[in-house]
Every structure is written in C-alpha cells, then in structure tokens.
Amino acid sequence: MRKSLFGVILLIILICLIGIIWLSSFRVNISPQTQKLPLKEKQAALSLFSERKEFKPGEEIKIQVIVDSGGYKTNGVDVVLNFDPQYLKFEKLDYSESLFKTFPPYAVEKEKIRFSALSLPQESFEGRGKVATLFFKTLKKGETKISFDFQPHSTTDSNIALYGQGKDVLQRVNNLSILIR
C-alpha cells in the first residue's frame, strides 16, 4: 500500500513538473496595458480681434491680426483680408506692436488688403502674438465681416510659413463679424 501511495505521489509531482515546464514555454506579458494616446495635432491659426463687435456709422474700428503658430516654428505670415467697401473704409495698417521685424509694402485693393510680416534672418517665432493692427472707418448701418482669404495648403492666400522650409502650415482662421447700428 505504501509503495502504491508513493508511486501515486511521485506521478502527481512528475505531472506537475511537466505542466510547469510546458506553461513556462509560453511568454505571458502581465504588465499593465497602456493605451497610446494620439499626439495633439498642431493647429496653426490666424485670427482677427476687436474689443468691440458693435459700432456706429463714422466710428473707427481697431482690429488686431493675431498669429498662433500652433507649436510650429515660423518665420513669417502672409495675410489676405476681404472686406465690404460699402460698410468699411480702410484707413491704415500699423506694425508698431508686431512680433515680426520686416514688413514688405502692403497693397489695398477695392475690397482686399494684402500684407506680409517676416522675422529677421535666422530668427523664428513659436507661440501667439500680434502681427499688425488695422484701422477701418464704418460707413453705414448693417452687418458685415472681415475675413481671411484662405484655402488649406495654398500659398497664394493667407498663410503661415514654416521656419526654414517656406511650407504653409496655416490650418485655421478666425474671421470677424461687425454690426454697425
């Protein structure tokens, strides 16, 4: 009886050892699962800002053009703005508070303004800041807007230049609606 009990115990131990060896051949990763989150997409933008949105006919409107590089290193912007000359008269463009240092001549057409602002050579900008301030005079009552001429990946409209590459990284614009009462 003892011999058979000893044989059964030995058989159980042998089966357990074979099971352990067989199971150890499988690699099991028991570390906690980590979910890879997508990186926040860069969103370079140009925006128009005015402290007020309502004006009377004959008042001056001061509008800031703001660049947000969206995490990109940039060295310049081209701005093309559309406006309705029935409601607004362009007065002047002021770069005195601009974060950029070089300003090629700007052009004013009947209902468009085109201007550029550039960093000095070997300089770049990353962050948010003022490009220029525009001044308009309101002409008559009504609703109107000033808007960026913008098509993604086009270089003939408003754009933000990627430092060292000249590639347009502008992805979003924020236009300005104005009420003249």
C-alpha positions in Angstrom: 0.0 0.0 0.0 2.8 2.3 0.8 4.5 1.6 -2.4 1.4 2.4 -4.4 0.8 5.6 -2.4 4.4 6.6 -3.0 4.0 5.9 -6.7 0.9 8.0 -7.0 2.5 10.9 -5.2 5.6 10.6 -7.5 3.3 10.5 -10.6 1.5 13.7 -9.4 4.8 15.5 -8.8 6.0 14.4 -12.2 2.8 15.6 -14.0 3.1 19.0 -12.1 6.7 19.5 -13.2 5.9 18.7 -16.8 2.9 21.1 -16.6 5.2 23.9 -15.1 7.8 23.4 -17.8 5.2 23.4 -20.5 3.5 26.5 -19.2 6.8 28.4 -18.8 7.4 28.0 -22.5 4.6 30.5 -23.2 5.5 34.1 -22.7 2.8 36.0 -20.9 3.1 39.7 -20.5 1.4 40.6 -17.3 2.4 44.2 -17.2 -0.5 46.7 -17.2 -1.9 47.6 -20.6 -1.0 51.2 -21.6 -3.1 52.9 -24.2 -1.2 55.1 -26.6 -3.0 58.4 -26.9 -2.7 60.3 -30.2 -0.4 63.3 -30.1 -2.3 66.6 -30.1 -2.4 67.8 -33.7 -0.7 71.1 -34.3 -3.2 73.8 -35.3 -1.5 77.0 -36.7 -4.1 79.8 -36.9 -4.6 83.4 -37.9 -7.3 85.4 -36.0 -8.9 88.8 -36.1 -9.7 90.5 -32.8 -11.6 93.7 -31.9 -12.5 94.7 -28.4 -16.0 95.6 -29.6 -18.3 94.0 -32.2 -20.8 96.8 -32.5 -20.2 100.3 -33.9 -22.0 103.4 -35.1 -21.5 104.8 -38.6 -18.5 107.1 -38.8 -16.6 105.3 -35.9 -13.1 104.0 -36.2 -12.5 100.2 -35.8 -9.2 98.9 -34.5 -8.6 95.3 -35.4 -5.7 93.2 -34.4 -4.3 90.4 -36.6 -3.1 87.6 -34.3 -0.9 84.6 -35.2 -0.9 81.4 -33.2 1.9 79.1 -34.5 0.2 76.1 -33.1 3.6 74.6 -32.0 5.3 75.2 -35.3 8.4 77.3 -35.6 7.5 80.0 -38.1 9.3 83.0 -39.7 6.6 84.9 -41.4 2.9 85.3 -42.4 1.1 86.5 -45.5 -2.3 88.0 -44.8 -5.0 88.5 -47.4 -8.2 90.0 -45.9 -11.5 90.6 -47.6 -13.9 93.3 -46.5 -17.0 95.0 -47.9 -16.2 98.6 -49.0 -19.9 99.5 -48.8 -19.6 99.2 -45.0 -15.9 99.7 -44.2 -13.2 102.1 -45.4 -9.6 101.0 -44.9 -7.7 103.8 -43.1 -4.2 102.4 -42.1 -2.0 99.5 -41.1 0.2 99.7 -38.0 3.1 97.3 -37.3 4.4 99.1 -34.2 3.4 96.3 -31.8 4.2 93.4 -34.2 6.3 90.5 -33.1 7.8 90.4 -36.6 10.6 92.8 -37.7 10.4 93.1 -41.5 7.4 94.4 -43.5 7.3 94.4 -47.3 5.0 97.1 -48.8 1.3 96.3 -48.4 -1.4 96.5 -51.1 -5.0 97.8 -50.7 -7.4 96.9 -53.5 -11.1 97.7 -53.6 -12.2 95.0 -51.2 -8.9 93.3 -50.3 -5.8 94.1 -48.2 -2.6 92.1 -48.7 0.4 92.3 -46.4 3.3 90.3 -45.1 5.3 90.3 -41.9 8.7 88.4 -41.5 11.2 87.6 -38.9 14.8 88.7 -39.3 17.1 86.1 -41.0 18.0 83.2 -38.7 15.1 84.1 -36.3 11.9 82.1 -35.8 8.7 82.5 -33.7 6.7 79.9 -31.9 3.7 80.9 -29.9 1.0 83.5 -30.1 1.4 87.2 -30.8 0.3 90.3 -32.7 1.1 90.6 -36.4 -0.4 94.0 -37.1 -3.3 96.4 -36.2 -5.7 97.6 -38.9 -7.8 100.6 -38.8 -11.1 101.0 -40.6 -13.9 103.6 -40.6 -17.5 102.4 -40.6 -19.6 103.9 -43.4 -23.3 102.8 -43.0 -25.6 100.6 -40.9 -25.7 96.9 -41.4 -23.8 93.7 -40.7 -20.5 93.0 -42.4 -17.4 90.9 -41.8 -13.7 91.0 -42.4 -12.4 87.6 -43.4 -9.2 85.9 -44.3 -8.7 84.7 -47.9 -7.7 81.1 -47.0 -7.6 77.7 -48.7 -5.6 75.0 -46.9 -2.2 74.3 -48.5 -2.4 77.2 -50.9 0.5 79.7 -50.9 -1.3 82.5 -52.8 -3.6 83.4 -49.9 -3.2 83.9 -46.2 -0.5 81.6 -44.8 2.0 81.0 -42.0 5.4 80.0 -43.2 7.3 77.1 -41.6 10.7 78.2 -40.5 13.5 77.1 -42.9 11.1 75.4 -45.3 8.6 78.0 -46.5 5.8 75.5 -46.3 2.4 76.8 -45.4 1.2 75.4 -42.0 -1.9 77.6 -41.6 -4.8 75.3 -40.8 -7.5 77.5 -39.3 -8.7 81.1 -39.4 -11.0 83.1 -37.2 -12.8 85.9 -39.0 -14.6 88.9 -37.5 -18.2 89.9 -37.8 -19.2 93.5 -37.2 -22.5 95.1 -36.6 -22.9 98.8 -37.5 -26.0 100.4 -35.8 
